[in-house]
Amino acid sequence: MVLCSSLQASDSDLLNAEQRDARLREQQELEARTEELEAQQQTTQELLEQQDAYLKALRRQIDTLKAANAGSQDDNEQATSAGGTP
């Protein structure tokens, strides 16, 4: 009877140890996944900032081209109204 009780306690201890180890592994996996997601979030943020800077540069370039074209059209209109050739 004492042997049976001792085996049950040993089994219970083993089960508890296995459950504790499983919880620790799960916690480690979750922490690793959290770190990966944080790194991914940082990369995404950096890419968004780069994209925003690129879009702003394109808008400036478009505005510059529009201004140059508007100036060129004004010159052409003035030359045409003065009897010249554009």
C-alpha positions as CSV (number, residue, x, y, z in Angstrom):
1,M,0.0,0.0,0.0
2,V,2.8,2.4,0.8
3,L,4.5,1.5,-2.5
4,C,1.3,2.3,-4.4
5,S,0.9,5.6,-2.6
6,S,4.5,6.4,-3.3
7,L,4.1,5.6,-7.0
8,Q,1.0,7.8,-7.2
9,A,2.9,10.7,-5.6
10,S,5.8,10.2,-8.0
11,D,3.4,10.1,-11.0
12,S,1.7,13.3,-9.7
13,D,5.1,15.0,-9.3
14,L,6.1,14.0,-12.8
15,L,2.8,15.2,-14.2
16,N,3.2,18.6,-12.4
17,A,6.8,18.9,-13.7
18,E,5.7,18.2,-17.2
19,Q,2.9,20.7,-17.0
20,R,5.3,23.3,-15.6
21,D,7.8,22.6,-18.4
22,A,5.0,22.9,-21.0
23,R,3.9,26.3,-19.5
24,L,7.5,27.5,-19.6
25,R,8.0,26.4,-23.2
26,E,4.8,28.1,-24.2
27,Q,5.8,31.3,-22.4
28,Q,9.2,31.3,-24.2
29,E,7.5,30.7,-27.5
30,L,5.1,33.6,-26.9
31,E,7.9,35.9,-25.9
32,A,9.8,35.0,-29.0
33,R,6.8,35.6,-31.2
34,T,6.2,38.9,-29.4
35,E,9.7,40.0,-30.2
36,E,9.4,38.9,-33.8
37,L,6.1,40.9,-34.2
38,E,7.7,44.0,-32.5
39,A,10.6,43.8,-35.0
40,Q,8.1,43.4,-37.9
41,Q,6.2,46.4,-36.6
42,Q,9.3,48.5,-36.5
43,T,10.3,47.5,-40.0
44,T,6.8,48.3,-41.3
45,Q,6.9,51.7,-39.6
46,E,10.2,52.4,-41.2
47,L,8.9,51.4,-44.6
48,L,5.8,53.6,-44.2
49,E,8.1,56.6,-43.3
50,Q,10.2,55.9,-46.4
51,Q,7.1,55.6,-48.6
52,D,5.8,58.9,-47.1
53,A,9.0,60.7,-47.9
54,Y,9.0,59.3,-51.4
55,L,5.5,60.5,-52.0
56,K,6.3,63.9,-50.7
57,A,9.3,64.1,-53.1
58,L,7.2,63.0,-56.0
59,R,4.6,65.6,-55.2
60,R,7.3,68.3,-55.1
61,Q,8.6,67.1,-58.4
62,I,5.1,67.1,-60.0
63,D,4.5,70.6,-58.6
64,T,7.8,71.8,-60.1
65,L,7.0,70.3,-63.5
66,K,3.5,71.9,-63.4
67,A,5.0,75.3,-62.6
68,A,7.6,74.9,-65.4
69,N,4.9,73.9,-67.8
70,A,2.6,76.8,-66.8
71,G,5.5,79.2,-67.2
72,S,6.3,77.8,-70.7
73,Q,2.6,78.1,-71.7
74,D,2.6,81.7,-70.6
75,D,5.7,82.4,-72.7
76,N,4.0,80.7,-75.7
77,E,0.8,82.7,-75.3
78,Q,2.7,86.0,-75.0
79,A,4.8,85.1,-78.1
80,T,1.7,84.2,-80.1
81,S,-0.2,87.3,-79.1
82,A,2.8,89.4,-80.1
83,G,2.8,87.9,-83.5
84,G,5.8,85.7,-82.9
85,T,6.2,81.9,-83.1
86,P,6.1,79.8,-80.0
